[in-house]
Amino acid sequence: MKNFLKYTLATIVGIMIVHVILFFIFIGFIGAIASFSEKTVTVKNNSILTIKLEGEILDRTSDNPLDNIDFLSFTPKKNLGLNKILASIQKAAKDSRIQGIYLDLTEIQGNFGALAFTQEIRNALQKFKESGKFIYSYSNLGYSQKSYYLATVADKIFVNPETPLLLTGMSSSISFYKETLAKLGIQPEVVKVGKFKSAVEPFISDEMSPANREQVQKYLDSSWGTIVQGIAESRNIPVDSINALANRFDFYTTRQFQDFGFFDGVLYEDQMLALLKEKCGVGSSDPLNQIALTDYQNASVPEVPIEFNKDKIAVVYASGEIGLEQKNNTIGPELAKTIRKIREDNTVKAIVLRVNSPGGSALTSDIIWREVELATQTKPVIVSMGNVAASGGYYISCAADTIVAEPTTLTGSIGIFGMFFSGEKLIEDKMGIHTDVVKTNDHSDFGGSYPLPLPVSNRALTPYERNVLQNYVNQGYETFLSRVMSGRGLTHDELHAIAQGRVWTGEDALKIGLVDVLGGLEDAIRIAAQKAGIEKYNLTEYPVVKSPIEELFAEFTTEVKARLLKEELGTFYTTWEQMKNKVENQGLLARIPYDIAFH
């Protein structure tokens, strides 16, 4: 027995020692990766900056090396931060070692179709050309419509001989679950304000309402019109000709598209690289100096010295769904605390609130709105809208001194809705679960109970309860209107006519007074500096990035869950994620009714 206990104890101690050793090896490994990520980047003379947008574009990526590591494969993530992309393009324009930019394009990924992101990058590249340096674009695997739109900023566009351009225009499709829910015995309980607030339609209807179809058609036409106009102006192709090709829907060869004026040349990749050598005056047998965007963003540039100024402009990122707590890629009440802290910091002379959110919790939106409104009383607050700043995203924006949006930004959607699910038939008739209740007051059991591991109540709302909720939603809508009226200087009637949950593009929002200026993040920063009366300043980004160890464990847990689901569901992962959000987002919400995909 003594030997047994002795060996058992020795085994346990041995296992503990091994785990401790492995832990420190793991931390050392992470540290090595971090050190490697922070290595000094050398830019050779006569170099080309290669921009390959192969990962998802986010509003922001950090300088924390752990933030850019995939902890499942221990390889660098391919995600790109718009903040880093824009800064690198701006830096390259002044860098005498950079001769030009080479766009290596296929698809551009980002939330809500990433059209506004694409426009911001395109505008930055347009400004880069003022330096007199060249931009060449090439696609080996084929341009999507969106990446081709970006490519049209280039001096010349080239493509692989066997990758035709498919022009189809834009479309929006919505799946409806009314019949599915009925078969399952689940009844949606819906309260809303605004005939255009259509987020609940997939659960209570089998097709789009006329009002919803009208707004979808309107913003699709507006967004597509912006893209076509940009292509037409850059390539000197009539708008009617582009739309005629889209309507015809045919697989023309790349050489036919070259004849139509869409391409300047049809080349294989080795030929493209030879052309770049020739452009840079490099001999055919000599190496072409290329530096990737992901490396160049960490490079120092002699022509752009690092300055330390006492005055600061704070760029606050509000990205993701608005919820009751802060999670990865979501906005919580903590953002209000961040804005409060910045408001009280006298070294911060202006705030740029970067909003890229479809909305969410009405309560959290109001909490954040309050801090934005207070901040405007002490310093200029400029909102820069990303791909989407709608409903709750607009709520937190409307108090700003100036609102800047891209023409294709989705915004507006000023409305409120509430949605719950009751499953009396599912729970009692199909599952055979019966519930009894004892209560102290008439409505102590409001909302029922949840006997299944699903967000489905055991009973429907009573007419009285539904009326109470509708009044609550009506009050929420009027509060929303009052916030916008105060911030935008509109009367109740003027605002109600353009509100009611209707989604607008940034271009149309400018015409109706919901937006002040068309532009991107850099424009918003410039306006903030002007309003603050400062010429020299440092940019500081918020929220503050977590410590490396916090980031390590938070990222690892989140990525394991996401990776496993993505591997199991494949292309259906996006659909699952959208359905999960719709089911989880019960209660009073201010959210845009769509998730957009555009290729």
N, C-alpha and C positions, 0 to 999 in steps of 0.2 A: 504493500500500500504506500509505504514511504517513497519507494522508487517511482511509483505511478505519479504521486503528487509532485515529486521532484522534476520528473521529465515533463509533466504537464505545465508546471510553472515555467520551466526553462523554455518550452515551446512558445508560451504566451509572451514571455519577455523577448524572445527572439523575433517573434512576429512584430511586436511593437517597435523594436530597434530597426528592423527592416523598413517599416512604414515611415519612421522618422528619417532614415537615410534617403528613402525614395522621395520624401517630401522635399528635402533640401536639394536633392539632385534636380527635382522638377523646378524648384524656384531658381536654381542656378541656370537651368536650361532656358527658362523664361527670360532671365536676366541677360543671357547671351544673345537671345533673339532681339531683346530690346536694344542692347548695345550695337548689334549689327544693323538694326533699323535706323539708328541714329548716326551711322557712319557719315563722314564728310563726303559730300557729293562734288565731284570734279567735272566741270563743264569745259570741254575742249573748244578751241577756236574753230570757227567755220562749222558749227554744229546746227543740226535741225532738231527742233522740239517736236517729238512725235506724240500726238494726242490720240489715244485709243480708248474709247468709251465702252469698255467691255463689261463693266460691272454696273450695279445699280447706283444711280446718282442720288446722293442724299444732300440735304441742305448743308450739312456740316460734318466733317470728320476732324478728329482731334490730332494733336501732336503726340499724344500718348501712344507709344509704339504697341502697347498691349491692346489698345483699342482697334488695331488694324491686323490682328492675328485671329485666324480661325482655329479655335482650340480643339476642334475635333481632328483636323488634319495637320495642325501646326504649320500651316502655310499662310502667307499674307492674304488678306481679304482683297477682293477685287472692287469693293465699294469705293466710290469716289465722292469727295465732298465738293459741292458747288463752290464753296468758299475757297478751296484750294485751286480749283480749276480756274476761276476768275483771277485769283491773285497771280497764278503762274503765267497766264496769258499777258496780264498787265506787266509783269516783271520781264517777260521775254521781249516785249516791245522795246525796252530800254537796254537790254543786254547785248552788247556789241559782239559777243561770242555766238549769238543765235542769228542765223541767216534767214530762217523762215520756219514755218509750221507745216507739218505733214499730218493731215487728218486721216487716220486709218479707221474707217467706219463700217459698221454693220447695223446694229440696232442700238437704240438709246433707251435705257430703262430708268424708271422713276415712278413715283406715285401719281395717280390720276393722269396717266398718259405722258407725263413729263414734258408737255408742250412748252410751258412757261420756262422750265429749265433750259430747254433747247433754244428758246428765244434769247435767254440771258447769255448763253454761251455764244450764240451767233452774233449778238450785239457786241460782245467783248472782242470777238475775232474781227468784226468790222472795224472797230476802233484800232485794233492791232495793225491793220493794213495802213493806217495813217503814218506808221513808222517807215513806210517804204519797203518793208520786208514782204516776202511772198507767202502765200498759202496754197498748197496743193492738197487735193483730196483724192483718196483712192479707196475702193472696196474690192476685196478679194472674194468675199462671200455674198456680196450683193447688198445694195442699199435698201432700207425700208423707206417709206414715204417721209417719215420723220427725219431719218439720218440724211436723206437726200436734201431735204429742206435746209438742214445745217450745212451740208456740203456746198450749197449754192453761194455761200459767202466766199468760197475759195476763188483764186484767180483762174485755176483750171481744175476740172473734175475728170477723173479717170476711173475705169472699171474693168474687172476681169471680163474677157470675151464671152464667157458662158454664164454670166449672172445678170439676167434681164431685170429691168426696173418694172415693178408692178404697180400701176396707178389705179386705185379703186375709189378714192375719196374716203370719207369717214362714215361710220355707222355706230349705232348704240342699240344694244339688245338687253332686255330685262327678262329674267325668269320669274314666273308667277307660281305660287305655292298654295293658292286657295283650295284647290281640289285635293291636293296632297294632304293638307292639314285636316280637311273634312273627313277624308278616309281614315286618318289616324285618330279622329275624335278630338281634335284640338281646335279651339275657337280663339281667333285673335280678338283682343279687346283694344280698340283704337279710339283715341281722342286726339284731335288736331285742330289747328287754325291755319287757314290759307288754302285756297283751291290748288295751288301749285306745290304744296308740301306733300310730295308723292312718295316719301320713303316707306309709307305703310302699304302702298298699292300692291306690292308683290304678295301680300298676305291676305288681302281682302278682295282681290279682283283677278280676272283672267287675262286682262289686257290693259294697255295704257289708257288713262283718261284723256279726253280731248285737250285739257289744259296741260297735262304732262307732255303729251305728244308735241304740243305747240312749243313749249320751252325747250325740249330736247332738240327739235328741228332748228330752233333759233340759234342755240349755242353751237350746234354742229356746223351750221352754215357760216356762222361768224368765225369759228376756229379754222375751218377749211378755207374760207376766204382769205384769212391772214396768211396761211401757208402758200396758197396759190399765188397771191399777190407778191409774196417774197420771191418765189421761184420765177415768176414772170419778169419782175424788175431786174433780178440778178442775171438771168439767162436770155433776156430779150425775146421771150416767147409769149405770144398773146394769151391772156387768161382764158379766152374761149377755146383756144387750141388745147390747153392743158385739161380743161374740163371735158372736152370732146374725147380725148384719149382715155380719161377716167370712165366716161360713160360707155365707151366702146368695149372696154375690158378685153384686151387681147395681149398675148405674149409676144410682143415685138422683140426682135433681137437687139442686142446692145448696139450693134452697128446702125440699126434703124433708129434707135433712140439718139445715136450720135448725129445722124442726119437730121433728126427733129430739133437738134440743138441742146439736148440735155447733157451730153458728154463731149469732152474735148479730145478724148482718145480712148482706145480700147487696148489694154495692155495686160500681160501677165505680170505677176509681182516682181519677178527678176528684171523685167523691162522697166517697171515703175522705179525700182531702186536705181537702175542705170540712168534713168531720166533725172532723178534727184541728184545723182553725182554730177551729171552734166550741168545742172542748174547751179550747183555749188562750186563748180570748177575743180572737181575732184577727178583724178585719173581713173580709168576703168579698172585698173588693178589695185588701186588704193582703197582703204576702208572708208565708208561713209560714216561720219560722226553723227550718230543719233542719240538723243537722250530722251528717255521716257518721261511722260508727265509725272508719274509717281515718284521718280527720282528728282526731277527738276524742282518740284515743289519744296524740297529741302535744301536747294542750292542757294548759296549767297551770291549776290550780284554786285560787283564794284560800283556800278552806276546807280544802284539803289541802296545807299547806306542805311544801316539800322539807326533810327533816331529814337531818343527817349524824351518824350514830352510830358509835361505835368498834366496837360489837358487830355481828356479821353472821351471817346465816343463808344458807348456800350452797344454791342450788337447782341440782342436777346433772341434766341431761337425758340419758337413755339411750333414744334413739329409733331404731327400725329393727332390721333383722336383725343378729345378732351374728356377726361374721366374724373372720378372722385379721388383717385390717388395716382401718384407719379409712378409709371413703369417704363420699361424700355420702349422707346418710340411712342410715348403717350404724353399728354400734358395734364398735370394735376394742379391742385391749389398751391403747391410749392412754388409754381411760377410767380404767383402773386407776391410771395415773400421775397423772391429774387428781385422783382421790379421795385419793391419797397426799399430793399437794401441799396439798390442803385440810385433810387430817388434821393436817398439821404446822403449819398456820397458826393461831396462838393467837387471832387476832381473830375467827375463825369459831367460833361457839359451838354450832352444830348444823348438820346436813346433811339436806336433803330430796332423796332420790334419786327423780326422776320417771322411772318405767319405762313405756315404751310399745313393747314388743318381743315378737315371737312366738318369740324364741330364735334358735338357730343353733349356732355352734361350741361344743362342750362344753368344749374347752380354754380358750378365751377367757372363757367363763362362769366357770370356776373361778378364773382369774387375777383377774377383777373381784371375784368373791365374796371372795377373800382380802383385798383392800383394804377392802371394806365391813366385813368382820369385824374387821379391825384398827382401823378408824375408830370402831366402837362402843365400843372400849376407852378412847377419849379424849373422845368427845362423843356426844350423842344422834344417831342416824341413823334417820330416818323415811322409809319408802318410800311414794310416792304412785303408784298404778297407773292407767294410762290406759285406752285401749280394750282393750289386751291386755298381759298380763305373764305369759306362760306358758312352760313348759319352761325354756329358758335364761333367759328373762325372769324366771321365778320363782327360778331358781338364784341370780341376782345380787341377789335381793330378800330371800331367806330369813334372812339374818344380821341384818337390821335390828331395832331395838328395837321398832318398831311398823310394821305394814303397813296402809295405808289403800287401799281399793278402792271403786269404784262398784258398785252392785248388778249392772250389766250388763257389768262388766269380765270378760274371758275370762282365766282364770288356771289354775294347777295344771299339768296335762300333765307330771307328774314322771316322766320316762322318757328313754331313750336309744335311738337307732337309727343304723344305718350303712347306706348304700346306694351301690352301684357298678353300672356297666353293662359287661357283656362282650358282644362282637359277633363271636364266632368265625364264625358262619354268614354274617353280613353281610360281614365282611372277606375271608374265604377263598372262600366259595361264590358270593356275589353280586358282590363287587368283584374277586376273583381276586388278592388280595394275600396273599402267603405270607411268614411271618417265621421266621427261624432265630435261635438264641440260643446264646451261649457264656457259661458262668457258673463262678464259683469255688466256690460253695457250693450246697447243695440248694435253697435258697429265695431265691437272689440275684435271680431274676426275678419275685419276688412282685408281683402286680398286673399282670404282663404289660407290653406296650408299646402305644403309641397311634399306629398308622400313618395314621389318618385325622384330619383337623382337627375331631374330635369327642371328647367325654369318654367314649369307648368303648374298652375294652381288647380286645386280640386273643385273649384266652383267659379261660375261666371259672376260678373259684376251685377249688382241689382240696379234697376233704373235710377234709384236715388244716388247710389255710389257713382254711377256713370255721369250723372248730372254734376255732382260735386267735382269730379275730375275734370270735366269739360270746363267748368268755371275756373278751375285752377289753371288749366292750359290757356284759357282766354286772358287771365291776369298775367300769365307769363309772356304772352304775345304782346300785350299792351306795355309791359315793362321793357321788352325788347325794343318796341317802337320808340318808347320814350328815350332810351339810351341813344338810339340812332338819330332821333330828332334833335337831341341836345348836341351831339357831336357833329352832325352834318348840316344843321341849320335848315331842316325841312319841316313843313307843317305836317300835321297828322294825315290830312287827306292826300298830300303829295306823296308821302312815304307809303301809305297803305296801298296806293295805286301801283307801286313798283315792288311792294313787299309780297305778302301772302305766300311766302315760301318760294318765290320764283328765283331761279338760278340765272345769273348773267355772266357773260364774259367780261374781262377787264375793259375791252374796247367799248362795249355797250354800257358798262357801269360808269365809265367816264362821262358819257352823254347824259345820264340821268342823275348825276351828282353823288354817286356812291364812292367814286374814286376821283382823285385830284390830278394825278400825273400818270402817264404810261411810261414804264421803265422797270429796271431791275434793282437788285441790292446795291450796286455801286451808285446808282442814281439816288437812292434813298440816303446813302451815307453822305453824298455830296450835298444834298438838300439839308441834312441835319447839321453839317458843318456851317453852311451858310446861315441857317437860322440861329445857330449858337454864336455866330460871329467869330469863328476860329479858322485859322488857315493850317496850323500845324497841330497834329494830335496823334495819339496812338489808339488803335482799335483794341477793345477787350471784348472777348466773347463769353456769353453766359447761356445756360447755367454752367457753372464751373465743372470741369471734367472730374469724374471720380478718381480716387487714388488708384494706382496700378493694381493693388491687391483686391480692392473692392471691385474694380472693373474685371479682373480675372475671374472671380467666382460668379459674378452676375452674368457675364458674357457666357461662361461655360455652361451654366444651368440653362439659360435661355436657348443657346444654340443647339444643345443636345436635343431638347424638345422639338425645336423647329426642324432640325435636320432629319430626325426620325420620321416626322410627319411628311416632310417633303419627299423623302425617299419612298414612303409607302404610297402616297397619293399622287405623286408625279404632277402632271399638268392640272390635276383637280385640286391641288393645294390652295390655289388662289380662291377657287369657288368655296372650298371649305372655310377658309379664313373669313370671307365675306359673310357666309351664313352664320358663323360663330359670333361675329361682331353684331349681327342683326338680332340674334337670339339673346346675347348677353346684354345688349343695350336696351333693356327694358326700363321704363320710367319716363320722366320728363326730359326730352332731348331737343337740342337745337343742332340738327345735323343735315348736311346736304344728302339728297336721296340717292346718290350714284357713286359708283367706283368706275373710273374711266380707264379703258385700255385703248391705245392707238398705236398702229404700227406703220 
